[in-house]
Amino acid sequence: MVAYFFADLDALVRLTPAVEELMLKRKLEGPFQLQEMPLVLVLAAMEQVGIGFLPEKLQRCERFLKEYSDTLQAKAENYATNKQAFNIASNQQLADVLFGKDELNLPLPPNAAKSKTKRHHTTEEETLQALTHLHPLPGIIIEYRKAQKLLSSFVQLLVGAAIFRDGHFRIYTQVC
């Protein structure tokens, strides 16, 4: 851990002259001193004290995103022509519904490729965006993925990172 600290410090010392010269050349020294530097103390305080929050608000957000995802899943299943349940999170099943002859049979966008495994057509966002004008399902899938991303990458992680200290829930930028 100490070795990393000194390696970072060495890099900072070596970069400082080049960054200062660049700031002077681009006339950024004033904004740096007036706007950026005062925030260093605020950020340091936040790192020490943590950021307080109310877990019930995040839990409410978590419930909303789960319910919203379930609603989108149900909507998506209604668009499948054979009305069979499918896993909206499964790229294979999704590709079968979107492009399969027994399902929606949507045309592939010109730049759509096969997935990395080459077993089905890609269901990346770019492909789905290109299909939104043809059918509502690709838009529903995009919304579902956004909700899931918020849920798994932010809401659930923040709830899990909370520490109860001094009568308050707080999140810290590093483990205390």
CYANA upper distance limits for C-alpha pairs under 8 A (distance plus 0.5 A):
  1 MET  CA      5 PHE  CA      6.98
  2 VAL  CA      6 PHE  CA      6.91
  3 ALA  CA      7 ALA  CA      6.66
  4 TYR  CA      8 ASP  CA      6.57
  5 PHE  CA      9 LEU  CA      6.61
  6 PHE  CA     10 ASP  CA      6.46
  7 ALA  CA     11 ALA  CA      6.78
  8 ASP  CA     12 LEU  CA      6.68
  9 LEU  CA     13 VAL  CA      6.69
 10 ASP  CA     14 ARG  CA      6.75
 11 ALA  CA     15 LEU  CA      6.60
 12 LEU  CA     16 THR  CA      6.55
 13 VAL  CA     17 PRO  CA      8.43
 15 LEU  CA     19 VAL  CA      6.70
 16 THR  CA     20 GLU  CA      6.53
 17 PRO  CA     21 GLU  CA      6.64
 18 ALA  CA     22 LEU  CA      6.71
 19 VAL  CA     23 MET  CA      6.60
 20 GLU  CA     24 LEU  CA      6.73
 21 GLU  CA     25 LYS  CA      6.65
 22 LEU  CA     26 ARG  CA      6.67
 23 MET  CA     27 LYS  CA      6.35
 23 MET  CA     28 LEU  CA      5.37
 23 MET  CA     29 GLU  CA      6.16
 24 LEU  CA     28 LEU  CA      6.67
 24 LEU  CA     29 GLU  CA      6.46
 28 LEU  CA     32 PHE  CA      6.56
 29 GLU  CA     33 GLN  CA      6.65
 30 GLY  CA     34 LEU  CA      6.53
 31 PRO  CA     35 GLN  CA      5.92
 31 PRO  CA     36 GLU  CA      7.49
 32 PHE  CA     36 GLU  CA      5.36
 32 PHE  CA     37 MET  CA      6.77
 33 GLN  CA     37 MET  CA      5.81
 33 GLN  CA     38 PRO  CA      7.97
 34 LEU  CA     38 PRO  CA      7.32
 35 GLN  CA     39 LEU  CA      7.43
 36 GLU  CA     40 VAL  CA      7.50
 37 MET  CA     41 LEU  CA      8.29
 38 PRO  CA     42 VAL  CA      7.72
 39 LEU  CA     43 LEU  CA      6.53
 40 VAL  CA     44 ALA  CA      6.54
 41 LEU  CA     45 ALA  CA      6.64
 42 VAL  CA     46 MET  CA      6.70
 43 LEU  CA     47 GLU  CA      6.61
 44 ALA  CA     48 GLN  CA      6.78
 45 ALA  CA     49 VAL  CA      6.45
 45 ALA  CA     50 GLY  CA      8.32
 46 MET  CA     50 GLY  CA      5.62
 46 MET  CA     51 ILE  CA      6.69
 46 MET  CA    172 TYR  CA      8.45
 47 GLU  CA     51 ILE  CA      8.36
 47 GLU  CA    172 TYR  CA      6.66
 47 GLU  CA    173 THR  CA      6.25
 47 GLU  CA    174 GLN  CA      7.92
 48 GLN  CA    172 TYR  CA      8.15
 49 VAL  CA    172 TYR  CA      8.10
 50 GLY  CA    170 ARG  CA      5.98
 50 GLY  CA    171 ILE  CA      5.83
 50 GLY  CA    172 TYR  CA      5.06
 50 GLY  CA    173 THR  CA      7.70
 51 ILE  CA    170 ARG  CA      5.62
 51 ILE  CA    171 ILE  CA      5.64
 51 ILE  CA    172 TYR  CA      6.94
 52 GLY  CA    168 HIS  CA      7.23
 52 GLY  CA    169 PHE  CA      6.23
 52 GLY  CA    170 ARG  CA      4.83
 52 GLY  CA    171 ILE  CA      7.04
 53 PHE  CA    168 HIS  CA      8.29
 53 PHE  CA    169 PHE  CA      6.46
 53 PHE  CA    170 ARG  CA      6.61
 53 PHE  CA    171 ILE  CA      8.30
 54 LEU  CA     58 LEU  CA      7.55
 54 LEU  CA    169 PHE  CA      7.23
 55 PRO  CA     59 GLN  CA      6.57
 55 PRO  CA    159 VAL  CA      7.15
 55 PRO  CA    169 PHE  CA      7.64
 56 GLU  CA     60 ARG  CA      6.51
 57 LYS  CA     61 CYS  CA      6.74
 58 LEU  CA     62 GLU  CA      6.56
 58 LEU  CA    155 VAL  CA      6.89
 58 LEU  CA    159 VAL  CA      7.33
 59 GLN  CA     63 ARG  CA      6.68
 59 GLN  CA    155 VAL  CA      8.48
 59 GLN  CA    159 VAL  CA      8.04
 60 ARG  CA     64 PHE  CA      6.68
 61 CYS  CA     65 LEU  CA      6.67
 61 CYS  CA    155 VAL  CA      7.91
 62 GLU  CA     66 LYS  CA      6.70
 62 GLU  CA    151 LEU  CA      6.88
 62 GLU  CA    155 VAL  CA      6.78
 62 GLU  CA    156 GLN  CA      7.63
 63 ARG  CA     67 GLU  CA      6.63
 64 PHE  CA     68 TYR  CA      6.46
 65 LEU  CA     69 SER  CA      6.49
 65 LEU  CA    147 ALA  CA      6.49
 65 LEU  CA    148 GLN  CA      7.94
 65 LEU  CA    150 LEU  CA      8.49
 65 LEU  CA    151 LEU  CA      6.94
 66 LYS  CA     70 ASP  CA      6.70
 66 LYS  CA    151 LEU  CA      8.22
 67 GLU  CA     71 THR  CA      6.68
 68 TYR  CA     72 LEU  CA      6.73
 68 TYR  CA    147 ALA  CA      8.05
 69 SER  CA     73 GLN  CA      6.59
 69 SER  CA    144 TYR  CA      6.16
 69 SER  CA    147 ALA  CA      6.95
 69 SER  CA    148 GLN  CA      7.58
 70 ASP  CA     74 ALA  CA      6.74
 71 THR  CA     75 LYS  CA      6.70
 72 LEU  CA     76 ALA  CA      6.56
 72 LEU  CA    140 ILE  CA      6.80
 72 LEU  CA    141 ILE  CA      8.18
 72 LEU  CA    143 GLU  CA      8.26
 72 LEU  CA    144 TYR  CA      6.60
 73 GLN  CA     77 GLU  CA      6.76
 73 GLN  CA     88 ILE  CA      6.87
 73 GLN  CA    144 TYR  CA      7.97
 74 ALA  CA     78 ASN  CA      6.91
 75 LYS  CA     79 TYR  CA      7.38
 75 LYS  CA    140 ILE  CA      8.16
 76 ALA  CA     80 ALA  CA      7.48
 76 ALA  CA     88 ILE  CA      7.91
 76 ALA  CA    137 LEU  CA      6.52
 76 ALA  CA    140 ILE  CA      7.15
 76 ALA  CA    141 ILE  CA      7.91
 77 GLU  CA     83 LYS  CA      6.91
 77 GLU  CA     84 GLN  CA      7.47
 77 GLU  CA     85 ALA  CA      6.25
 77 GLU  CA     86 PHE  CA      7.13
 78 ASN  CA     83 LYS  CA      6.70
 79 TYR  CA     83 LYS  CA      7.81
 79 TYR  CA    137 LEU  CA      7.21
 80 ALA  CA     84 GLN  CA      7.36
 80 ALA  CA     97 VAL  CA      6.76
 80 ALA  CA    103 GLU  CA      6.86
 80 ALA  CA    104 LEU  CA      7.56
 81 THR  CA    102 ASP  CA      8.16
 81 THR  CA    103 GLU  CA      5.84
 81 THR  CA    104 LEU  CA      7.16
 82 ASN  CA    102 ASP  CA      8.25
 82 ASN  CA    103 GLU  CA      7.31
 86 PHE  CA     93 GLN  CA      6.91
 86 PHE  CA     94 LEU  CA      8.09
 87 ASN  CA     93 GLN  CA      7.04
 87 ASN  CA     94 LEU  CA      7.88
 88 ILE  CA     93 GLN  CA      7.82
 88 ILE  CA     94 LEU  CA      6.59
 88 ILE  CA    141 ILE  CA      7.70
 89 ALA  CA     94 LEU  CA      8.10
 90 SER  CA     94 LEU  CA      6.51
 91 ASN  CA     95 ALA  CA      6.43
 91 ASN  CA    122 THR  CA      7.97
 91 ASN  CA    123 THR  CA      6.72
 92 GLN  CA     96 ASP  CA      6.76
 92 GLN  CA    119 ARG  CA      8.37
 92 GLN  CA    120 HIS  CA      6.60
 92 GLN  CA    121 HIS  CA      8.49
 93 GLN  CA     97 VAL  CA      6.80
 94 LEU  CA     98 LEU  CA      6.61
 94 LEU  CA    123 THR  CA      7.84
 95 ALA  CA     99 PHE  CA      6.16
 95 ALA  CA    100 GLY  CA      7.59
 95 ALA  CA    120 HIS  CA      6.83
 95 ALA  CA    121 HIS  CA      6.36
 95 ALA  CA    122 THR  CA      7.48
 95 ALA  CA    123 THR  CA      6.88
 96 ASP  CA    100 GLY  CA      5.10
 96 ASP  CA    103 GLU  CA      7.68
 96 ASP  CA    120 HIS  CA      8.18
 97 VAL  CA    102 ASP  CA      8.48
 97 VAL  CA    103 GLU  CA      5.67
 97 VAL  CA    104 LEU  CA      6.57
 97 VAL  CA    105 ASN  CA      8.10
 98 LEU  CA    103 GLU  CA      7.18
 98 LEU  CA    104 LEU  CA      5.81
 98 LEU  CA    105 ASN  CA      6.46
 98 LEU  CA    106 LEU  CA      6.34
 99 PHE  CA    103 GLU  CA      7.50
 99 PHE  CA    104 LEU  CA      6.70
 99 PHE  CA    105 ASN  CA      4.86
 99 PHE  CA    106 LEU  CA      5.64
 99 PHE  CA    107 PRO  CA      7.44
 99 PHE  CA    108 LEU  CA      7.90
 99 PHE  CA    121 HIS  CA      8.24
100 GLY  CA    104 LEU  CA      7.02
100 GLY  CA    105 ASN  CA      5.58
100 GLY  CA    106 LEU  CA      8.39
101 LYS  CA    105 ASN  CA      5.54
106 LEU  CA    131 LEU  CA      8.37
106 LEU  CA    134 LEU  CA      8.27
108 LEU  CA    112 ALA  CA      6.63
109 PRO  CA    127 THR  CA      7.06
109 PRO  CA    130 ALA  CA      6.83
109 PRO  CA    131 LEU  CA      7.71
111 ASN  CA    127 THR  CA      8.31
112 ALA  CA    121 HIS  CA      7.94
112 ALA  CA    122 THR  CA      7.24
112 ALA  CA    127 THR  CA      6.43
113 ALA  CA    121 HIS  CA      6.70
113 ALA  CA    122 THR  CA      6.42
114 LYS  CA    118 LYS  CA      5.67
114 LYS  CA    119 ARG  CA      7.75
114 LYS  CA    120 HIS  CA      6.36
114 LYS  CA    121 HIS  CA      4.80
114 LYS  CA    122 THR  CA      5.71
115 SER  CA    119 ARG  CA      7.27
115 SER  CA    120 HIS  CA      6.39
115 SER  CA    121 HIS  CA      5.97
115 SER  CA    122 THR  CA      5.07
115 SER  CA    123 THR  CA      8.37
122 THR  CA    127 THR  CA      7.67
123 THR  CA    127 THR  CA      6.56
123 THR  CA    128 LEU  CA      6.78
124 GLU  CA    128 LEU  CA      6.86
125 GLU  CA    129 GLN  CA      6.42
125 GLU  CA    142 ILE  CA      7.26
126 GLU  CA    130 ALA  CA      6.87
127 THR  CA    131 LEU  CA      7.09
128 LEU  CA    132 THR  CA      6.88
128 LEU  CA    138 PRO  CA      5.58
128 LEU  CA    139 GLY  CA      7.63
128 LEU  CA    141 ILE  CA      8.42
128 LEU  CA    142 ILE  CA      7.75
129 GLN  CA    138 PRO  CA      7.48
129 GLN  CA    139 GLY  CA      7.70
131 LEU  CA    135 HIS  CA      7.12
131 LEU  CA    138 PRO  CA      6.77
132 THR  CA    136 PRO  CA      6.55
132 THR  CA    137 LEU  CA      7.90
132 THR  CA    138 PRO  CA      5.94
132 THR  CA    139 GLY  CA      6.07
136 PRO  CA    140 ILE  CA      6.99
137 LEU  CA    141 ILE  CA      6.75
138 PRO  CA    142 ILE  CA      6.80
139 GLY  CA    143 GLU  CA      6.78
140 ILE  CA    144 TYR  CA      6.59
141 ILE  CA    145 ARG  CA      6.68
142 ILE  CA    146 LYS  CA      6.82
143 GLU  CA    147 ALA  CA      6.75
144 TYR  CA    148 GLN  CA      6.67
145 ARG  CA    149 LYS  CA      6.52
146 LYS  CA    150 LEU  CA      6.77
147 ALA  CA    151 LEU  CA      6.65
148 GLN  CA    152 SER  CA      6.51
149 LYS  CA    153 SER  CA      6.03
149 LYS  CA    154 PHE  CA      8.13
150 LEU  CA    154 PHE  CA      5.90
150 LEU  CA    155 VAL  CA      6.87
151 LEU  CA    155 VAL  CA      5.51
151 LEU  CA    156 GLN  CA      6.40
152 SER  CA    156 GLN  CA      6.03
152 SER  CA    157 LEU  CA      7.29
153 SER  CA    157 LEU  CA      6.75
154 PHE  CA    158 LEU  CA      6.44
155 VAL  CA    159 VAL  CA      6.76
156 GLN  CA    160 GLY  CA      6.64
157 LEU  CA    161 ALA  CA      6.53
158 LEU  CA    162 ALA  CA      6.80
158 LEU  CA    171 ILE  CA      7.84
161 ALA  CA    171 ILE  CA      6.66
161 ALA  CA    172 TYR  CA      8.40
162 ALA  CA    169 PHE  CA      6.48
162 ALA  CA    170 ARG  CA      5.93
162 ALA  CA    171 ILE  CA      5.47
162 ALA  CA    172 TYR  CA      8.36
163 ILE  CA    169 PHE  CA      6.00
163 ILE  CA    170 ARG  CA      5.79
163 ILE  CA    171 ILE  CA      6.74
164 PHE  CA    168 HIS  CA      6.04
164 PHE  CA    169 PHE  CA      4.92
164 PHE  CA    170 ARG  CA      6.80
165 ARG  CA    169 PHE  CA      6.84
165 ARG  CA    170 ARG  CA      7.67
172 TYR  CA    176 CYS  CA      8.09
